[in-house]
Amino acid sequence: EAGPIRARAVVLAAPAAASRPLLAALGGDLAAVAAEDWPTPATIELVTLVLDAPSLDARPRGSGLLVARDTPGVAAKALTHASAKWDWLAEELPAGRHVVRLSYGRAGSANPLAGLDDVAAADLARRDAALLLGVELDPSQVVGSARVPWTDALSHAAAGQADRVARLRAALSASPGVAVAGAWVAGTGLASVVPDARAAALRVIRALDGPVAR
């Protein structure tokens, strides 16, 4: 087994469940914040469908939509009409072919795809897409599908979450050789996570002129 590794700076680019015990081991304010009641993250799954569906040429829902919780008959929480959203993708497809992506899984709720194999998950996504887009989509119109799970993907917007993150960042400011990255501190979506991760990287780079982080 590898022994201890000393580093001048560390970025904890891991989910909360893995990062919080490491922060707690540093003691002080970091340990106190790590011990707080952080929300349990959710796992989401993305199902992408390639469809031969000229009825979607009119882009009936624009680039996509969000689905309200407990919407009757729909298990998905969001739909992206990818070939309507990105022109470069539409240009790669033959006439009448479209790509849609559906998202499943909400914080605090069971994943509706749990226990389904890939074929069943794709069929559920097809039915959801038909309802959400307001068009008929027969199984024969599905040219291809892909299913991707993202564990610890959603940081539940629970009461006090913004204050918890603020306290964590304040505690980290006293330990310049340690930074954290991930949706559990940055919020959901690449637009939140990527800039925050870059800021964390810059923070530890600046700390390289200081003492070894302990």
N, C-alpha and C positions, 0 to 999 in steps of 0.2 A: 504493500500500500504506500501511496505517496505520503510524505510527511507534511508538516505545516508549510505553507507558502507565505512568505512575507511580501507585501506589496505596498507601494507608496500611495496607491489610490485604488479604490474598488467601486465598480458600478454593480449594484444588485439588480440585474435585469431578469427578474423572476416574479412569479405570482406572489400574492400576499402571503399565502400559506408557507412558502419557502423563505421569503424575505424577512418576515416579522421575527421569527426566532433568531435570525442572525443579527438583526438590529437590537433585539432585546439583550443579546450577549454583550453589547457594547456598553450597557448600563446607562445611568443618568436619564436625561430627558428622552433619549431614543428608546430606552427600555420602557419608560412610562407610556409613551405614545404607542409603541408596538403592542402593549398589553391592553389597549383600549378595545372596545367592542366594534371591530371593523365588520362591514357587511360581507356576507358570503357571496363570492362571485358566481356568475352563471356560465354555463357552457352553451354555446350556440352552434348550430350547424347550418351550413350554406348548401343549398341544392341548386345547381345550375342546369338549365335545360336548353338544348338546341332544338328549335321547333321549325318545321316547315308550316308556316302559318301566315299566308298573305293577308289574313284579316287583321294582323298586327301592323301592317304597313302604315296604317293611319295613326299609330302610336296612341291608342285610346286612353292611356293614363300618363302620357308624357314619358318622363324618364323613370317613373316609379311612384310608389306610395308607401306610407306607413299604415299598419292595421291596428285598430283599437283593440285593446284587450277584450276577450270574450265576444268578439265578433262572431255571430252565428255561422256555422258551416265552414269556417276558415281556421286552419291551424297555424299558418304562417304569421309572422309579426311584421314582415316587410317584403316588398317586391321591388326589384330593380329591373327595368327593361334596358338591359345593358347595351343592346345594339341601337337603341334610341338615344341613350345617354352619350355614347362615344361614337363619333362619326368614323373613326379609324376602324372600329370593329365592324360597323355596318358595311364599310367598303370591302371588307374581306369576305363577306357572305354573298351567296347567290341570291337572286331575286326571290322574295317571299320567305326567306329564312331569317329567324330571329333568335336572340339569346336572352333568356330571362334568368334571374337569380332570386331565389326565395330564401328568407332567413327564418330560422326556427329557434325557439328557446328564449325565455324571459327570466330575469332575476326573480327568484321567489316562486317559480312555477316549474312543474315537471316538463322536460323536453318532450314534445309530442312525437318526435322521431325515435325515442328510446324503444328498443326492442324490434324496430323495423329493419329488414335488410335493405340493401341499396335499391333493389327493384321496387319494393313497396314504398320506400321514401320518395323515389322519383315519381311514382304514380300519384302519391298524395300531393306532391308539388305541382304536378300537371293539373290536378283537380282544383287546387287552390288558385293556380294561375288563371284558369278558365273563369273562375268566379270573380277574381279581382280585376281581370282585364275585360270582363264582359263579352267573351267570345267563346265559341265552341272549340275545344281542343281534344281531339281524339287520340287515343294511345298511339295510333299509327303515325301521328304527326311528330312524335318525339324521335328526333334523329340521334340524339345522344344525351347523356346526363353525367354529372359528377357530383359527388357529395364530400364535403370537407368539414370536419368538426374543429371547433376552436374552444379548447378548455380554458377556464378562468378568463373568459373573454369580456364579460360585462362587469363593470364596477357599479353595483346597485346604488342608485341615487337615494340612499337612505338619509333620514334626518340627521343633520350634524356632520355629514360626510365632508363638506367643504371645510368645516372647522378642523376636523381630524387631519385632513391633508395639510392645512395651514400649520398646525402644530408640528406635524412631521417635518415639514420643510424648515420650520424655525429651528427644530432640534438638529437637523442636518447641517444647518449653517454654522453650527458650533463644531462640526466634524467635517472640515473641508475635504478630507480624503475619502469620504464615503458619499455615494449618491445612489438614488433608486430610480428605476424606470419601469414603466408598464402601465396598463390601463387602470390598475387599482389606485394609482396616484394621479395619473394624467387625465382620466376620464375615457369615455368610449370613443372608438373610431380612430383611424390612422391620422386624421387631421389633428387630433389631440395628442396621440401617443408619439408620433414621429418628432414634432418640434420639442416636446418635453424630453425625449430621449437625447436629442442633440444637445439640449441645454445641460442635461446631466453629464454628457461626455465632455462638454466644454468646462464644466465645473471641476471635474477630476483632472483634466489637463492642466488647468490653472493651479491645482493643488500639488502638482508634481514638484514644484519648487519648495514645498514645505516638508514637514517631518513625515515619517511613516505613519499611516493611519493605523490605529489600534482599536 
